Amino acid sequence: MRRAPKFGNDEYAQKAAAHFLVAMDSDDQSLVRVFLAAEDMLESLREAIEIAISKYDASDEAATEVLNTLKDQDR
């Protein structure tokens, strides 16, 4: 949950905190939105890496099987 920073309890501090909160989450270029977009991008990147690793492992396993078959034929 996004909350205004605790600047104090007086009226000015409350207004400043509210303004700060709006400024941090006001449009697509604001800090909160950029942070959330980066977080989403990192999750997508993690998923892509996991898929790439699984495909590499499957390819490596298939290549090992082929090489073992060829090696066994040479005997």
VOFITOR-675106 format. One record per atom (N, C-alpha, C, O, CB): residue number from 1; residue in one letter; x negated, y, z. Coordinates in nm, 2 decimals. Glycine has a CB too. Example, Ala and Ser with C-alpha at 12.3 -4.5 7.8 and 13.67 -1.06 7.14 Angstrom:
# VOFITOR-675106
+-----+---------+--------+--------+--------+
| num | residuo |      X |      Y |      Z |
+-----+---------+--------+--------+--------+
|   1 |       a |  -1.32 |  -0.57 |   0.78 |
|   1 |       a |  -1.23 |  -0.45 |   0.78 |
|   1 |       a |  -1.32 |  -0.33 |   0.78 |
|   1 |       a |  -1.42 |  -0.33 |   0.85 |
|   1 |       a |  -1.13 |  -0.45 |   0.90 |
|   2 |       s |  -1.28 |  -0.22 |   0.71 |
|   2 |       s |  -1.37 |  -0.11 |   0.71 |
|   2 |       s |  -1.29 |   0.00 |   0.79 |
|   2 |       s |  -1.34 |   0.11 |   0.80 |
|   2 |       s |  -1.41 |  -0.06 |   0.57 |
+-----+---------+--------+--------+--------+
END
This chain:
# VOFITOR-675106
+-----+---------+--------+--------+--------+
| num | residuo |      X |      Y |      Z |
+-----+---------+--------+--------+--------+
|   1 |       m |  -0.08 |  -0.12 |   0.00 |
|   1 |       m |   0.00 |   0.00 |   0.00 |
|   1 |       m |  -0.09 |   0.12 |   0.00 |
|   1 |       m |  -0.18 |   0.13 |   0.08 |
|   1 |       m |   0.10 |   0.00 |   0.12 |
|   2 |       r |  -0.06 |   0.22 |  -0.09 |
|   2 |       r |  -0.13 |   0.34 |  -0.09 |
|   2 |       r |  -0.08 |   0.44 |   0.01 |
|   2 |       r |   0.04 |   0.46 |   0.03 |
|   2 |       r |  -0.12 |   0.41 |  -0.23 |
|   3 |       r |  -0.18 |   0.49 |   0.09 |
|   3 |       r |  -0.14 |   0.58 |   0.20 |
|   3 |       r |  -0.23 |   0.71 |   0.19 |
|   3 |       r |  -0.34 |   0.71 |   0.14 |
|   3 |       r |  -0.16 |   0.52 |   0.34 |
|   4 |       a |  -0.17 |   0.82 |   0.23 |
|   4 |       a |  -0.24 |   0.94 |   0.23 |
|   4 |       a |  -0.35 |   0.93 |   0.34 |
|   4 |       a |  -0.33 |   0.86 |   0.44 |
|   4 |       a |  -0.15 |   1.06 |   0.27 |
|   5 |       p |  -0.47 |   0.99 |   0.32 |
|   5 |       p |  -0.58 |   0.99 |   0.41 |
|   5 |       p |  -0.54 |   1.06 |   0.54 |
|   5 |       p |  -0.45 |   1.15 |   0.54 |
|   5 |       p |  -0.70 |   1.05 |   0.36 |
|   6 |       k |  -0.60 |   1.02 |   0.65 |
|   6 |       k |  -0.57 |   1.08 |   0.78 |
|   6 |       k |  -0.66 |   1.20 |   0.80 |
|   6 |       k |  -0.77 |   1.19 |   0.85 |
|   6 |       k |  -0.59 |   0.98 |   0.90 |
|   7 |       f |  -0.61 |   1.32 |   0.76 |
|   7 |       f |  -0.68 |   1.44 |   0.77 |
|   7 |       f |  -0.65 |   1.51 |   0.90 |
|   7 |       f |  -0.73 |   1.60 |   0.94 |
|   7 |       f |  -0.66 |   1.54 |   0.65 |
|   8 |       g |  -0.55 |   1.48 |   0.97 |
|   8 |       g |  -0.50 |   1.54 |   1.09 |
|   8 |       g |  -0.35 |   1.55 |   1.10 |
|   8 |       g |  -0.28 |   1.50 |   1.01 |
|   8 |       g |  -0.56 |   1.68 |   1.10 |
|   9 |       n |  -0.30 |   1.61 |   1.20 |
|   9 |       n |  -0.16 |   1.61 |   1.22 |
|   9 |       n |  -0.10 |   1.75 |   1.20 |
|   9 |       n |   0.03 |   1.76 |   1.19 |
|   9 |       n |  -0.13 |   1.57 |   1.36 |
|  10 |       d |  -0.18 |   1.85 |   1.18 |
|  10 |       d |  -0.11 |   1.98 |   1.16 |
|  10 |       d |  -0.06 |   1.99 |   1.02 |
|  10 |       d |  -0.08 |   1.90 |   0.93 |
|  10 |       d |  -0.22 |   2.09 |   1.18 |
|  11 |       e |   0.02 |   2.09 |   0.99 |
|  11 |       e |   0.09 |   2.11 |   0.87 |
|  11 |       e |   0.00 |   2.11 |   0.75 |
|  11 |       e |   0.02 |   2.05 |   0.64 |
|  11 |       e |   0.18 |   2.23 |   0.87 |
|  12 |       y |  -0.11 |   2.19 |   0.76 |
|  12 |       y |  -0.21 |   2.20 |   0.65 |
|  12 |       y |  -0.27 |   2.06 |   0.62 |
|  12 |       y |  -0.28 |   2.03 |   0.50 |
|  12 |       y |  -0.32 |   2.30 |   0.68 |
|  13 |       a |  -0.31 |   1.99 |   0.72 |
|  13 |       a |  -0.37 |   1.86 |   0.70 |
|  13 |       a |  -0.27 |   1.76 |   0.63 |
|  13 |       a |  -0.31 |   1.69 |   0.55 |
|  13 |       a |  -0.42 |   1.80 |   0.83 |
|  14 |       q |  -0.15 |   1.77 |   0.67 |
|  14 |       q |  -0.05 |   1.68 |   0.61 |
|  14 |       q |  -0.03 |   1.72 |   0.46 |
|  14 |       q |  -0.01 |   1.63 |   0.38 |
|  14 |       q |   0.09 |   1.70 |   0.69 |
|  15 |       k |  -0.02 |   1.85 |   0.43 |
|  15 |       k |  -0.01 |   1.89 |   0.29 |
|  15 |       k |  -0.13 |   1.85 |   0.21 |
|  15 |       k |  -0.12 |   1.80 |   0.10 |
|  15 |       k |   0.01 |   2.04 |   0.28 |
|  16 |       a |  -0.25 |   1.87 |   0.27 |
|  16 |       a |  -0.37 |   1.83 |   0.20 |
|  16 |       a |  -0.38 |   1.68 |   0.18 |
|  16 |       a |  -0.42 |   1.63 |   0.07 |
|  16 |       a |  -0.50 |   1.87 |   0.28 |
|  17 |       a |  -0.34 |   1.60 |   0.28 |
|  17 |       a |  -0.34 |   1.46 |   0.26 |
|  17 |       a |  -0.24 |   1.41 |   0.15 |
|  17 |       a |  -0.27 |   1.32 |   0.07 |
|  17 |       a |  -0.30 |   1.39 |   0.39 |
|  18 |       a |  -0.12 |   1.47 |   0.15 |
|  18 |       a |  -0.02 |   1.44 |   0.05 |
|  18 |       a |  -0.07 |   1.48 |  -0.09 |
|  18 |       a |  -0.06 |   1.40 |  -0.19 |
|  18 |       a |   0.11 |   1.51 |   0.07 |
|  19 |       h |  -0.14 |   1.59 |  -0.10 |
|  19 |       h |  -0.19 |   1.64 |  -0.23 |
|  19 |       h |  -0.30 |   1.54 |  -0.27 |
|  19 |       h |  -0.31 |   1.50 |  -0.39 |
|  19 |       h |  -0.25 |   1.78 |  -0.22 |
|  20 |       f |  -0.39 |   1.50 |  -0.18 |
|  20 |       f |  -0.50 |   1.41 |  -0.21 |
|  20 |       f |  -0.44 |   1.27 |  -0.26 |
|  20 |       f |  -0.49 |   1.22 |  -0.36 |
|  20 |       f |  -0.58 |   1.38 |  -0.08 |
|  21 |       l |  -0.33 |   1.22 |  -0.20 |
|  21 |       l |  -0.27 |   1.10 |  -0.24 |
|  21 |       l |  -0.22 |   1.11 |  -0.39 |
|  21 |       l |  -0.24 |   1.02 |  -0.47 |
|  21 |       l |  -0.16 |   1.06 |  -0.15 |
|  22 |       v |  -0.15 |   1.22 |  -0.41 |
|  22 |       v |  -0.10 |   1.24 |  -0.55 |
|  22 |       v |  -0.21 |   1.25 |  -0.65 |
|  22 |       v |  -0.20 |   1.19 |  -0.76 |
|  22 |       v |  -0.01 |   1.37 |  -0.55 |
|  23 |       a |  -0.32 |   1.32 |  -0.62 |
|  23 |       a |  -0.43 |   1.34 |  -0.71 |
|  23 |       a |  -0.50 |   1.20 |  -0.74 |
|  23 |       a |  -0.55 |   1.18 |  -0.85 |
|  23 |       a |  -0.53 |   1.44 |  -0.65 |
|  24 |       m |  -0.50 |   1.11 |  -0.64 |
|  24 |       m |  -0.57 |   0.98 |  -0.66 |
|  24 |       m |  -0.48 |   0.89 |  -0.74 |
|  24 |       m |  -0.54 |   0.79 |  -0.79 |
|  24 |       m |  -0.60 |   0.92 |  -0.52 |
|  25 |       d |  -0.35 |   0.91 |  -0.76 |
|  25 |       d |  -0.26 |   0.82 |  -0.83 |
|  25 |       d |  -0.16 |   0.89 |  -0.91 |
|  25 |       d |  -0.04 |   0.86 |  -0.90 |
|  25 |       d |  -0.19 |   0.73 |  -0.73 |
|  26 |       s |  -0.21 |   0.99 |  -0.99 |
|  26 |       s |  -0.11 |   1.07 |  -1.06 |
|  26 |       s |  -0.10 |   1.04 |  -1.21 |
|  26 |       s |   0.01 |   1.06 |  -1.27 |
|  26 |       s |  -0.15 |   1.22 |  -1.05 |
|  27 |       d |  -0.20 |   0.98 |  -1.27 |
|  27 |       d |  -0.19 |   0.94 |  -1.41 |
|  27 |       d |  -0.29 |   0.83 |  -1.44 |
|  27 |       d |  -0.36 |   0.78 |  -1.35 |
|  27 |       d |  -0.23 |   1.07 |  -1.50 |
|  28 |       d |  -0.30 |   0.79 |  -1.57 |
|  28 |       d |  -0.38 |   0.67 |  -1.60 |
|  28 |       d |  -0.53 |   0.70 |  -1.58 |
|  28 |       d |  -0.61 |   0.60 |  -1.58 |
|  28 |       d |  -0.36 |   0.64 |  -1.75 |
|  29 |       q |  -0.57 |   0.82 |  -1.57 |
|  29 |       q |  -0.71 |   0.85 |  -1.55 |
|  29 |       q |  -0.75 |   0.88 |  -1.40 |
|  29 |       q |  -0.86 |   0.90 |  -1.37 |
|  29 |       q |  -0.75 |   0.98 |  -1.63 |
|  30 |       s |  -0.65 |   0.87 |  -1.31 |
|  30 |       s |  -0.68 |   0.89 |  -1.17 |
|  30 |       s |  -0.75 |   0.77 |  -1.11 |
|  30 |       s |  -0.74 |   0.66 |  -1.16 |
|  30 |       s |  -0.55 |   0.92 |  -1.10 |
|  31 |       l |  -0.81 |   0.80 |  -1.00 |
|  31 |       l |  -0.90 |   0.70 |  -0.93 |
|  31 |       l |  -0.83 |   0.57 |  -0.90 |
|  31 |       l |  -0.88 |   0.46 |  -0.93 |
|  31 |       l |  -0.95 |   0.75 |  -0.80 |
|  32 |       v |  -0.71 |   0.57 |  -0.84 |
|  32 |       v |  -0.64 |   0.45 |  -0.81 |
|  32 |       v |  -0.61 |   0.37 |  -0.93 |
|  32 |       v |  -0.63 |   0.24 |  -0.93 |
|  32 |       v |  -0.51 |   0.48 |  -0.73 |
|  33 |       r |  -0.56 |   0.43 |  -1.03 |
|  33 |       r |  -0.52 |   0.36 |  -1.16 |
|  33 |       r |  -0.64 |   0.30 |  -1.23 |
|  33 |       r |  -0.64 |   0.19 |  -1.28 |
|  33 |       r |  -0.45 |   0.45 |  -1.25 |
|  34 |       v |  -0.75 |   0.37 |  -1.23 |
|  34 |       v |  -0.88 |   0.32 |  -1.29 |
|  34 |       v |  -0.93 |   0.21 |  -1.21 |
|  34 |       v |  -0.97 |   0.11 |  -1.27 |
|  34 |       v |  -0.98 |   0.44 |  -1.30 |
|  35 |       f |  -0.92 |   0.21 |  -1.08 |
|  35 |       f |  -0.97 |   0.10 |  -0.99 |
|  35 |       f |  -0.88 |  -0.02 |  -1.02 |
|  35 |       f |  -0.93 |  -0.13 |  -1.03 |
|  35 |       f |  -0.96 |   0.14 |  -0.84 |
|  36 |       l |  -0.75 |   0.00 |  -1.02 |
|  36 |       l |  -0.66 |  -0.12 |  -1.05 |
|  36 |       l |  -0.68 |  -0.18 |  -1.19 |
|  36 |       l |  -0.68 |  -0.30 |  -1.20 |
|  36 |       l |  -0.51 |  -0.08 |  -1.03 |
|  37 |       a |  -0.71 |  -0.09 |  -1.29 |
|  37 |       a |  -0.74 |  -0.14 |  -1.42 |
|  37 |       a |  -0.87 |  -0.22 |  -1.42 |
|  37 |       a |  -0.88 |  -0.32 |  -1.49 |
|  37 |       a |  -0.74 |  -0.03 |  -1.52 |
|  38 |       a |  -0.97 |  -0.17 |  -1.35 |
|  38 |       a |  -1.10 |  -0.24 |  -1.34 |
|  38 |       a |  -1.08 |  -0.38 |  -1.27 |
|  38 |       a |  -1.14 |  -0.47 |  -1.31 |
|  38 |       a |  -1.20 |  -0.16 |  -1.27 |
|  39 |       e |  -1.00 |  -0.38 |  -1.17 |
|  39 |       e |  -0.97 |  -0.50 |  -1.10 |
|  39 |       e |  -0.91 |  -0.61 |  -1.19 |
|  39 |       e |  -0.94 |  -0.72 |  -1.19 |
|  39 |       e |  -0.88 |  -0.48 |  -0.97 |
|  40 |       d |  -0.81 |  -0.56 |  -1.27 |
|  40 |       d |  -0.74 |  -0.65 |  -1.37 |
|  40 |       d |  -0.84 |  -0.70 |  -1.47 |
|  40 |       d |  -0.84 |  -0.82 |  -1.51 |
|  40 |       d |  -0.63 |  -0.58 |  -1.44 |
|  41 |       m |  -0.93 |  -0.61 |  -1.52 |
|  41 |       m |  -1.03 |  -0.65 |  -1.62 |
|  41 |       m |  -1.12 |  -0.75 |  -1.56 |
|  41 |       m |  -1.16 |  -0.84 |  -1.63 |
|  41 |       m |  -1.10 |  -0.52 |  -1.67 |
|  42 |       l |  -1.17 |  -0.73 |  -1.44 |
|  42 |       l |  -1.26 |  -0.83 |  -1.38 |
|  42 |       l |  -1.19 |  -0.97 |  -1.36 |
|  42 |       l |  -1.26 |  -1.07 |  -1.38 |
|  42 |       l |  -1.31 |  -0.78 |  -1.24 |
|  43 |       e |  -1.06 |  -0.97 |  -1.33 |
|  43 |       e |  -0.99 |  -1.10 |  -1.32 |
|  43 |       e |  -0.98 |  -1.16 |  -1.46 |
|  43 |       e |  -1.00 |  -1.29 |  -1.47 |
|  43 |       e |  -0.85 |  -1.07 |  -1.26 |
|  44 |       s |  -0.96 |  -1.09 |  -1.56 |
|  44 |       s |  -0.95 |  -1.14 |  -1.70 |
|  44 |       s |  -1.09 |  -1.19 |  -1.74 |
|  44 |       s |  -1.10 |  -1.30 |  -1.80 |
|  44 |       s |  -0.91 |  -1.04 |  -1.80 |
|  45 |       l |  -1.19 |  -1.12 |  -1.70 |
|  45 |       l |  -1.33 |  -1.16 |  -1.73 |
|  45 |       l |  -1.37 |  -1.29 |  -1.66 |
|  45 |       l |  -1.43 |  -1.38 |  -1.71 |
|  45 |       l |  -1.43 |  -1.05 |  -1.69 |
|  46 |       r |  -1.32 |  -1.30 |  -1.53 |
|  46 |       r |  -1.35 |  -1.43 |  -1.45 |
|  46 |       r |  -1.28 |  -1.55 |  -1.52 |
|  46 |       r |  -1.34 |  -1.65 |  -1.53 |
|  46 |       r |  -1.30 |  -1.41 |  -1.31 |
|  47 |       e |  -1.16 |  -1.53 |  -1.56 |
|  47 |       e |  -1.08 |  -1.63 |  -1.63 |
|  47 |       e |  -1.15 |  -1.67 |  -1.76 |
|  47 |       e |  -1.16 |  -1.79 |  -1.79 |
|  47 |       e |  -0.94 |  -1.59 |  -1.66 |
|  48 |       a |  -1.20 |  -1.57 |  -1.84 |
|  48 |       a |  -1.27 |  -1.60 |  -1.96 |
|  48 |       a |  -1.40 |  -1.68 |  -1.94 |
|  48 |       a |  -1.43 |  -1.77 |  -2.02 |
|  48 |       a |  -1.30 |  -1.47 |  -2.04 |
|  49 |       i |  -1.47 |  -1.64 |  -1.84 |
|  49 |       i |  -1.59 |  -1.71 |  -1.80 |
|  49 |       i |  -1.56 |  -1.86 |  -1.76 |
|  49 |       i |  -1.63 |  -1.95 |  -1.80 |
|  49 |       i |  -1.67 |  -1.64 |  -1.69 |
|  50 |       e |  -1.46 |  -1.88 |  -1.69 |
|  50 |       e |  -1.42 |  -2.02 |  -1.65 |
|  50 |       e |  -1.38 |  -2.10 |  -1.77 |
|  50 |       e |  -1.42 |  -2.22 |  -1.78 |
|  50 |       e |  -1.30 |  -2.01 |  -1.55 |
|  51 |       i |  -1.31 |  -2.04 |  -1.86 |
|  51 |       i |  -1.28 |  -2.11 |  -1.99 |
|  51 |       i |  -1.40 |  -2.14 |  -2.07 |
|  51 |       i |  -1.42 |  -2.25 |  -2.12 |
|  51 |       i |  -1.18 |  -2.03 |  -2.07 |
|  52 |       a |  -1.49 |  -2.05 |  -2.08 |
|  52 |       a |  -1.61 |  -2.07 |  -2.15 |
|  52 |       a |  -1.70 |  -2.18 |  -2.09 |
|  52 |       a |  -1.75 |  -2.26 |  -2.16 |
|  52 |       a |  -1.69 |  -1.94 |  -2.16 |
|  53 |       i |  -1.71 |  -2.18 |  -1.96 |
|  53 |       i |  -1.78 |  -2.28 |  -1.89 |
|  53 |       i |  -1.72 |  -2.42 |  -1.92 |
|  53 |       i |  -1.79 |  -2.51 |  -1.94 |
|  53 |       i |  -1.79 |  -2.25 |  -1.74 |
|  54 |       s |  -1.59 |  -2.43 |  -1.91 |
|  54 |       s |  -1.52 |  -2.56 |  -1.93 |
|  54 |       s |  -1.54 |  -2.61 |  -2.07 |
|  54 |       s |  -1.57 |  -2.73 |  -2.10 |
|  54 |       s |  -1.37 |  -2.55 |  -1.90 |
|  55 |       k |  -1.54 |  -2.52 |  -2.17 |
|  55 |       k |  -1.56 |  -2.55 |  -2.31 |
|  55 |       k |  -1.71 |  -2.59 |  -2.33 |
|  55 |       k |  -1.74 |  -2.69 |  -2.40 |
|  55 |       k |  -1.52 |  -2.44 |  -2.40 |
|  56 |       y |  -1.80 |  -2.52 |  -2.27 |
|  56 |       y |  -1.94 |  -2.56 |  -2.28 |
|  56 |       y |  -1.97 |  -2.69 |  -2.22 |
|  56 |       y |  -2.04 |  -2.78 |  -2.28 |
|  56 |       y |  -2.03 |  -2.45 |  -2.21 |
|  57 |       d |  -1.91 |  -2.72 |  -2.10 |
|  57 |       d |  -1.92 |  -2.85 |  -2.04 |
|  57 |       d |  -1.87 |  -2.96 |  -2.12 |
|  57 |       d |  -1.93 |  -3.07 |  -2.14 |
|  57 |       d |  -1.86 |  -2.85 |  -1.90 |
|  58 |       a |  -1.75 |  -2.94 |  -2.18 |
|  58 |       a |  -1.69 |  -3.04 |  -2.27 |
|  58 |       a |  -1.78 |  -3.06 |  -2.40 |
|  58 |       a |  -1.80 |  -3.18 |  -2.44 |
|  58 |       a |  -1.55 |  -3.00 |  -2.31 |
|  59 |       s |  -1.83 |  -2.96 |  -2.45 |
|  59 |       s |  -1.92 |  -2.97 |  -2.57 |
|  59 |       s |  -2.05 |  -3.04 |  -2.53 |
|  59 |       s |  -2.09 |  -3.13 |  -2.61 |
|  59 |       s |  -1.95 |  -2.83 |  -2.63 |
|  60 |       d |  -2.10 |  -3.01 |  -2.42 |
|  60 |       d |  -2.22 |  -3.07 |  -2.37 |
|  60 |       d |  -2.20 |  -3.22 |  -2.35 |
|  60 |       d |  -2.29 |  -3.30 |  -2.39 |
|  60 |       d |  -2.28 |  -3.01 |  -2.25 |
|  61 |       e |  -2.09 |  -3.26 |  -2.29 |
|  61 |       e |  -2.06 |  -3.40 |  -2.27 |
|  61 |       e |  -2.04 |  -3.47 |  -2.40 |
|  61 |       e |  -2.09 |  -3.58 |  -2.41 |
|  61 |       e |  -1.93 |  -3.41 |  -2.18 |
|  62 |       a |  -1.97 |  -3.41 |  -2.50 |
|  62 |       a |  -1.95 |  -3.47 |  -2.63 |
|  62 |       a |  -2.09 |  -3.49 |  -2.70 |
|  62 |       a |  -2.11 |  -3.60 |  -2.76 |
|  62 |       a |  -1.86 |  -3.39 |  -2.71 |
|  63 |       a |  -2.17 |  -3.39 |  -2.69 |
|  63 |       a |  -2.30 |  -3.41 |  -2.75 |
|  63 |       a |  -2.39 |  -3.51 |  -2.69 |
|  63 |       a |  -2.46 |  -3.59 |  -2.76 |
|  63 |       a |  -2.38 |  -3.27 |  -2.75 |
|  64 |       t |  -2.38 |  -3.53 |  -2.56 |
|  64 |       t |  -2.45 |  -3.63 |  -2.48 |
|  64 |       t |  -2.40 |  -3.77 |  -2.53 |
|  64 |       t |  -2.48 |  -3.86 |  -2.55 |
|  64 |       t |  -2.44 |  -3.61 |  -2.33 |
|  65 |       e |  -2.27 |  -3.78 |  -2.54 |
|  65 |       e |  -2.22 |  -3.91 |  -2.59 |
|  65 |       e |  -2.27 |  -3.95 |  -2.73 |
|  65 |       e |  -2.30 |  -4.06 |  -2.75 |
|  65 |       e |  -2.06 |  -3.91 |  -2.59 |
|  66 |       v |  -2.27 |  -3.85 |  -2.82 |
|  66 |       v |  -2.32 |  -3.88 |  -2.95 |
|  66 |       v |  -2.46 |  -3.91 |  -2.95 |
|  66 |       v |  -2.50 |  -4.01 |  -3.02 |
|  66 |       v |  -2.30 |  -3.75 |  -3.04 |
|  67 |       l |  -2.54 |  -3.84 |  -2.87 |
|  67 |       l |  -2.69 |  -3.87 |  -2.87 |
|  67 |       l |  -2.71 |  -4.01 |  -2.80 |
|  67 |       l |  -2.80 |  -4.09 |  -2.85 |
|  67 |       l |  -2.76 |  -3.76 |  -2.79 |
|  68 |       n |  -2.63 |  -4.05 |  -2.70 |
|  68 |       n |  -2.65 |  -4.18 |  -2.64 |
|  68 |       n |  -2.61 |  -4.29 |  -2.74 |
|  68 |       n |  -2.67 |  -4.39 |  -2.75 |
|  68 |       n |  -2.56 |  -4.19 |  -2.52 |
|  69 |       t |  -2.50 |  -4.26 |  -2.82 |
|  69 |       t |  -2.46 |  -4.36 |  -2.93 |
|  69 |       t |  -2.58 |  -4.38 |  -3.03 |
|  69 |       t |  -2.61 |  -4.49 |  -3.07 |
|  69 |       t |  -2.33 |  -4.32 |  -3.00 |
|  70 |       l |  -2.64 |  -4.27 |  -3.07 |
|  70 |       l |  -2.75 |  -4.28 |  -3.17 |
|  70 |       l |  -2.87 |  -4.35 |  -3.11 |
|  70 |       l |  -2.93 |  -4.43 |  -3.17 |
|  70 |       l |  -2.79 |  -4.14 |  -3.21 |
|  71 |       k |  -2.90 |  -4.32 |  -2.98 |
|  71 |       k |  -3.01 |  -4.38 |  -2.91 |
|  71 |       k |  -2.99 |  -4.53 |  -2.90 |
|  71 |       k |  -3.08 |  -4.61 |  -2.92 |
|  71 |       k |  -3.03 |  -4.32 |  -2.77 |
|  72 |       d |  -2.86 |  -4.57 |  -2.87 |
|  72 |       d |  -2.83 |  -4.71 |  -2.86 |
|  72 |       d |  -2.84 |  -4.78 |  -2.99 |
|  72 |       d |  -2.87 |  -4.90 |  -3.00 |
|  72 |       d |  -2.69 |  -4.73 |  -2.80 |
|  73 |       q |  -2.81 |  -4.71 |  -3.10 |
|  73 |       q |  -2.82 |  -4.78 |  -3.24 |
|  73 |       q |  -2.97 |  -4.80 |  -3.28 |
|  73 |       q |  -2.99 |  -4.89 |  -3.35 |
|  73 |       q |  -2.75 |  -4.69 |  -3.34 |
|  74 |       d |  -3.06 |  -4.72 |  -3.23 |
|  74 |       d |  -3.20 |  -4.73 |  -3.26 |
|  74 |       d |  -3.26 |  -4.86 |  -3.19 |
|  74 |       d |  -3.37 |  -4.90 |  -3.23 |
|  74 |       d |  -3.28 |  -4.61 |  -3.22 |
|  75 |       r |  -3.20 |  -4.91 |  -3.09 |
|  75 |       r |  -3.26 |  -5.02 |  -3.02 |
|  75 |       r |  -3.24 |  -5.15 |  -3.09 |
|  75 |       r |  -3.28 |  -5.25 |  -3.04 |
|  75 |       r |  -3.20 |  -5.03 |  -2.88 |
+-----+---------+--------+--------+--------+
END
